[in-house]
Amino acid sequence: MELLQWVCFGLLPALAAVLLFVGAGGARFFSLGLAVAICVPFGMVFDWAAWPWELDPNRDAQQWLWWCFAAAGVVGAAYDLRLLPKPVLLTLEIAIVLLMPWLVLAPLRAGWTFERCVVMLGGAWSVLMALWWVLRATAKLQQGVAVPLAATVALIVDAIVLHAQNARPGWHLAGVAAFALAVAVATTIWRRPFVCGTGGALCIAIVHVGVLWSDGSEAGIRSAPRLLCLVALLPMWIATRPMFAEGRATGILVGLATSVGVAVFAIAML
């Protein structure tokens, strides 16, 4: 029954969202399609978020997560569609990256001492900022399916690890996100070229980290498999190095292979 619910209220809405936004609208709507593919199943299966001004910033973590996904999709689409000046959009991107850990980790933060809060939030901000910047830089240098393909692999592993740890709704959302990304990449069969812009990189970073933190379990967040999942996409940084300036495809392959290796190691540690 759970599998049937996941297919009917998760995968099918995600498929419709990606085909509508990416298949029909083009790659510039990739981030918006990914956000809709996550937010609609999230609302249908778990709960639709209240308006932000109705939410408690120190509670309602899952509803804040929904809004983080939605905001990343809207800002990412605005960036790829060039609807606002780049300095304004960059400020909004940084705001989302900084606010997401603060809001999503709120229930845990309430029980932390000041020193622990500094350490945990500092680590969360550092990892998320680094991940966002790596994916952003990689997407700029190697526009195409490289970043979405690496993210698909990472999200599949996220789903496997979270399912093994009985972390809901994380594994549901990770599976839906991986499926949505795979369908988006598959649209290159009839719509070329597929371009993952910097807006898409923002949405991928927020979704990847968000699903790993969605259950609000400190033990889970600190577990070795989940930490490895968290950093699995960072090796894509290799593709941006000067040594691959004349061979970006080689750099992408090396970065992707390293990311897959980290992801597989995460599964091996379960």
C-alpha positions as CSV (number, residue, x, y, z in Angstrom):
1,M,0.0,0.0,0.0
2,E,2.8,2.4,0.8
3,L,4.5,1.7,-2.5
4,L,1.2,2.2,-4.4
5,Q,0.7,5.5,-2.5
6,W,4.2,6.6,-3.4
7,V,3.7,5.8,-7.1
8,C,0.2,7.5,-7.3
9,F,0.9,10.5,-5.2
10,G,4.6,10.9,-5.7
11,L,6.0,9.6,-8.9
12,L,3.1,10.4,-11.2
13,P,2.7,14.0,-10.1
14,A,6.5,14.4,-10.4
15,L,6.4,13.0,-13.9
16,A,3.6,15.3,-14.9
17,A,5.4,18.4,-13.5
18,V,8.7,17.6,-15.3
19,L,7.0,16.9,-18.6
20,L,5.0,20.1,-18.3
21,F,7.8,22.4,-17.3
22,V,10.9,20.9,-18.8
23,G,9.5,18.8,-21.7
24,A,7.1,21.5,-22.9
25,G,8.7,24.7,-21.5
26,G,12.4,23.9,-21.9
27,A,15.4,23.6,-19.7
28,R,15.0,27.2,-18.4
29,F,12.0,25.9,-16.4
30,F,14.0,23.0,-15.0
31,S,14.3,24.4,-11.4
32,L,10.7,25.3,-11.3
33,G,9.7,21.9,-12.6
34,L,11.9,20.1,-10.0
35,A,10.4,22.3,-7.2
36,V,6.8,21.5,-8.3
37,A,7.7,17.8,-8.6
38,I,8.8,17.8,-5.0
39,C,6.3,20.2,-3.4
40,V,3.1,18.7,-4.9
41,P,3.8,15.1,-3.7
42,F,5.0,16.6,-0.4
43,G,1.7,18.3,0.1
44,M,-0.5,15.4,-1.2
45,V,1.1,12.8,1.0
46,F,2.2,14.7,4.1
47,D,0.9,18.2,4.5
48,W,0.5,21.4,2.6
49,A,2.4,24.2,4.2
50,A,0.7,27.2,5.8
51,W,1.6,30.7,4.7
52,P,5.1,31.7,6.0
53,W,3.7,34.4,8.3
54,E,1.5,31.8,10.0
55,L,4.5,29.5,10.8
56,D,6.6,29.6,13.9
57,P,10.3,30.1,12.9
58,N,11.3,27.9,15.9
59,R,8.9,25.0,14.9
60,D,7.0,23.7,11.9
61,A,10.3,22.4,10.3
62,Q,8.7,20.3,7.6
63,Q,6.4,23.1,6.5
64,W,9.5,25.4,6.3
65,L,11.2,22.8,4.3
66,W,8.3,22.9,1.8
67,W,8.7,26.6,1.5
68,C,12.5,26.3,1.0
69,F,11.9,23.9,-1.9
70,A,9.3,26.3,-3.4
71,A,11.6,29.3,-2.9
72,A,14.6,27.6,-4.5
73,G,12.4,26.7,-7.5
74,V,11.1,30.2,-8.0
75,V,14.4,31.9,-7.5
76,G,16.2,29.3,-9.7
77,A,13.7,29.9,-12.5
78,A,14.0,33.7,-12.2
79,Y,17.7,33.3,-12.5
80,D,17.6,31.0,-15.6
81,L,14.9,33.1,-17.2
82,R,16.8,36.3,-16.4
83,L,13.8,38.0,-14.8
84,L,15.7,40.0,-12.3
85,P,19.2,41.6,-12.1
86,K,21.9,39.0,-11.1
87,P,23.0,40.8,-7.9
88,V,19.4,40.7,-6.6
89,L,19.1,37.0,-7.5
90,L,22.4,36.2,-6.0
91,T,21.3,37.8,-2.8
92,L,18.1,35.8,-2.8
93,E,20.1,32.6,-3.4
94,I,22.4,33.2,-0.5
95,A,19.4,34.1,1.7
96,I,17.8,30.7,0.9
97,V,21.0,28.8,1.6
98,L,21.5,30.6,5.0
99,L,17.8,30.3,6.1
100,M,17.2,26.7,5.2
101,P,19.4,25.1,7.9
102,W,18.1,27.7,10.5
103,L,14.5,26.9,9.8
104,V,14.6,23.1,9.0
105,L,16.8,22.4,12.1
106,A,14.7,24.5,14.4
107,P,13.3,21.6,16.5
108,L,16.8,20.4,17.2
109,R,18.2,23.9,17.6
110,A,15.7,24.5,20.5
111,G,17.5,21.8,22.6
112,W,21.1,22.8,21.8
113,T,23.3,24.9,24.0
114,F,24.7,28.1,22.4
115,E,28.1,26.5,21.7
116,R,26.5,23.4,20.2
117,C,24.3,25.6,18.1
118,V,27.3,27.5,16.7
119,V,29.1,24.2,15.9
120,M,26.1,22.4,14.3
121,L,24.7,25.4,12.4
122,G,28.2,26.5,11.3
123,G,28.9,23.0,9.9
124,A,25.5,22.9,8.2
125,W,25.9,26.4,6.6
126,S,29.5,25.5,5.5
127,V,28.5,22.2,3.8
128,L,25.4,23.7,2.1
129,M,27.2,26.8,1.0
130,A,30.1,24.7,-0.4
131,L,27.7,22.3,-2.2
132,W,25.7,25.1,-3.7
133,W,28.8,26.9,-4.9
134,V,30.4,23.7,-6.4
135,L,27.2,22.8,-8.3
136,R,26.8,26.4,-9.4
137,A,30.4,26.6,-10.7
138,T,30.2,23.2,-12.4
139,A,26.9,24.1,-14.1
140,K,28.5,27.3,-15.4
141,L,31.5,25.5,-16.9
142,Q,29.8,22.3,-18.1
143,Q,26.2,23.2,-19.1
144,G,24.2,20.1,-19.8
145,V,23.3,16.9,-18.0
146,A,26.4,16.6,-15.9
147,V,25.1,18.2,-12.7
148,P,21.5,16.7,-12.9
149,L,23.0,13.3,-13.7
150,A,25.3,13.4,-10.6
151,A,22.4,14.7,-8.5
152,T,20.2,11.8,-9.7
153,V,22.8,9.3,-8.5
154,A,23.2,11.1,-5.2
155,L,19.4,11.3,-4.6
156,I,19.0,7.6,-5.4
157,V,21.6,6.8,-2.7
158,D,19.9,9.3,-0.4
159,A,16.6,7.3,-0.8
160,I,18.4,4.0,-0.1
161,V,20.1,5.3,3.0
162,L,17.1,7.1,4.4
163,H,14.9,4.0,3.7
164,A,17.3,1.8,5.6
165,Q,17.1,4.3,8.5
166,N,13.3,4.4,8.4
167,A,13.5,8.2,7.8
168,R,10.2,9.5,6.5
169,P,9.4,11.6,4.6
170,G,13.0,11.8,3.5
171,W,13.2,8.6,1.5
172,H,9.9,9.3,-0.2
173,L,11.1,12.8,-1.3
174,A,14.5,11.6,-2.3
175,G,13.0,8.9,-4.5
176,V,10.6,11.4,-6.1
177,A,13.4,13.9,-6.7
178,A,15.7,11.3,-8.2
179,F,12.9,10.2,-10.5
180,A,12.1,13.8,-11.5
181,L,15.8,14.5,-12.3
182,A,16.1,11.3,-14.3
183,V,13.0,12.3,-16.4
184,A,14.4,15.8,-16.9
185,V,17.7,14.4,-18.2
186,A,15.7,12.0,-20.4
187,T,14.0,15.0,-22.1
188,T,17.3,15.5,-23.9
189,I,16.1,12.6,-26.2
190,W,13.7,15.0,-27.9
191,R,14.7,18.4,-26.7
192,R,18.3,19.4,-27.1
193,P,20.4,20.9,-25.8
194,F,19.5,20.4,-22.1
195,V,21.1,23.2,-20.0
196,C,21.2,23.1,-16.2
197,G,21.8,26.7,-15.3
198,T,22.9,28.2,-12.0
199,G,19.2,28.4,-10.9
200,G,18.9,24.6,-11.3
201,A,22.1,24.1,-9.3
202,L,20.5,26.0,-6.4
203,C,17.3,23.9,-6.5
204,I,19.3,20.6,-6.6
205,A,21.5,21.7,-3.6
206,I,18.4,22.6,-1.5
207,V,16.5,19.4,-2.4
208,H,19.5,17.1,-1.8
209,V,20.3,18.6,1.6
210,G,16.7,19.1,2.6
211,V,15.7,15.4,2.2
212,L,18.6,14.4,4.4
213,W,17.5,16.7,7.2
214,S,13.7,16.3,6.7
215,D,13.1,13.8,9.6
216,G,14.6,16.1,12.2
217,S,16.6,13.3,13.8
218,E,20.0,14.5,15.2
219,A,21.2,10.9,15.4
220,G,20.3,10.4,11.7
221,I,21.8,13.6,10.6
222,R,25.1,12.8,12.3
223,S,25.2,9.2,11.1
224,A,28.2,8.3,8.9
225,P,26.1,7.1,5.9
226,R,24.0,10.3,5.8
227,L,27.1,12.5,6.2
228,L,28.7,10.8,3.3
229,C,25.5,11.3,1.3
230,L,25.6,15.0,2.2
231,V,29.1,15.5,0.7
232,A,28.7,13.1,-2.2
233,L,28.3,15.8,-4.8
234,L,31.3,17.9,-3.6
235,P,33.8,16.0,-5.8
236,M,32.1,17.6,-8.8
237,W,34.5,20.5,-7.9
238,I,37.2,18.5,-9.7
239,A,35.6,19.4,-13.0
240,T,36.2,23.1,-12.4
241,R,40.0,22.8,-11.8
242,P,42.4,24.4,-14.3
243,M,44.0,21.1,-15.1
244,F,40.8,20.2,-17.0
245,A,40.5,23.6,-18.8
246,E,41.0,21.9,-22.1
247,G,39.2,18.7,-21.3
248,R,36.0,19.5,-19.4
249,A,34.4,16.2,-20.4
250,T,37.3,14.3,-18.7
251,G,36.9,16.5,-15.6
252,I,33.2,15.8,-15.4
253,L,33.8,12.1,-15.7
254,V,36.4,12.1,-12.9
255,G,34.2,14.2,-10.7
256,L,31.2,12.1,-11.4
257,A,33.1,8.9,-10.8
258,T,34.4,10.2,-7.4
259,S,30.9,11.3,-6.4
260,V,29.5,7.9,-7.3
261,G,32.3,6.3,-5.2
262,V,31.5,8.4,-2.2
263,A,27.8,7.5,-2.6
264,V,28.5,3.8,-2.9
265,F,30.6,4.0,0.2
266,A,27.7,5.5,2.1
267,I,25.6,2.5,1.2
268,A,28.4,0.1,2.2
269,M,28.4,1.7,5.7
270,L,24.8,0.9,6.4
